[in-house]
């Protein structure tokens, strides 16, 4: 039997799945890895842990599937998770995780360059992206920066482990490293103006479009993973962005929101628009000839985990009861507003120095009220991103949700209510893994194009309608959320000053 192997590196662990040529899941595996937080706003992982977890998950999935012959392999990872490696691919320091916000000063410097390629990124690089992180390394850890033979996105590191080739995903290169596929390619002059003129030589040697073959699985990786068959490794990309391949297709007006630790919003448009409140439009990032638009909430499910487990103190096994009790309360009437900026704001405010808040507390405030307010605050943040799309001329006709939100019915229903529109919940297996199966099927020659493979492997969805009587209440709550954001911005900036965050 022929099958495809899909790998997904998330924030907390590696997932693997095996899919049949008809698009049916045959086996799955998972293994976790740790994250360290050496300072407030910093987050790091060990790239060797990614590989160990991927091997464990892949072997588990292949065993469950009955060890089929693997035609193609594709991998997706979090974006802006940056590994720093020597000439043999060994880590020189822990990787800077996507949520790491240490490079805020460097991010601001990119905005000051006025370089034309930054038009594709709303005028500046975000604090999370590879270029500001490389700048931070060059300024604060110069010996490590000089010693680094490779500074690479996690997905490119994984492709190197699989094939022995340093081949960058065009998606990551365009979206996170300012690569211009319709112009000069790598922006050497931009890097030089930012004090990292040698960065291009540390990036992967080639840039490969999403869905194109990179090469066969090399012998060492084949042995470690336990793979048989031709196993062509196909260029992957950013986990959330690839979700557009897993919802059937990506016509203009269809928005995918992957809801987990963070929320990632992606859509494709046929003609570019350039509002400063989004990331993009990125040319040819997913499909050649189209433009990808991105938005995001840096803290979403993580806010709910913090509220339930850390603030209220319920163990994860008891969160279901807390969610049920919170769902029984009427919306907004609790008098609380939660701001979801626990790790800053991605879009539309593009402000890494914003901070979270719980406003309106009294001695009568209950755990259920606080949790419900946290859910509403995350949903308000989702609406803020969707509004920035439509205000910027980007069509939003259909909204597809996937990820951890499917396990929290209150979060799901509140999102539909706050948006005031139906949302389509993707049922079944992991959307990123399904997208990787689309890539593996197209890149290994089983389908003529990504579009053909995506159409065959489209998942089932459940439509969630907004509750009419909740929509008006949430209109008022959303207005208060926006007002509270404006009112707390100045003090958030003061509280986020580096010296203050270290307790100086």
Buried (B, 14 or more C-beta within 10 A) or exposed (E): EBBBBBBBBBBBBBBBBBBBBEBEBBBBBBBEBEBEEEEBBBBBBBBBBBBBBBBBBBBBBBEBBEBBEBBBBBBBBBBBBBBBBEEEBEBBBBBBBBBBBBBBEBBBBBBEBEBEBBBBBBBBBBBBBBBBBBBBBBBEBEEEBEBBBBBBBBBBBBBBBBBBBBBBBBBBBBBBBBBBBEEEEBBBEBBEBBBBBBBBEBBBEEBBBBBBBBBBBBEEBBEBBBBEBBBBBBBBBBBBBBBBBBBBBBEBBBBBBBBBBBBBBBBBBEEBBEBEBBBBBBBBBBBEEBBBBBBBBBBBBBBBBBBBBEBBEBEEEEBEEBBEBBBEBEBBEBBBBBBBBBBBBBBBBBBBBBBBBBBBEEEEBEBBBBBBBBBBBBBBBBBBBBBBBEEBEBBBEBBBBBBBBBEBBBBBBBBBBBBBBEBBBBEEBBBBBBBBBBBBBBBBEBBEEBBBBBEBBBBEBEEBEBBEEBBEBBEEBBEBBBEBBEEBBEEBEEEBEEEEBEEE
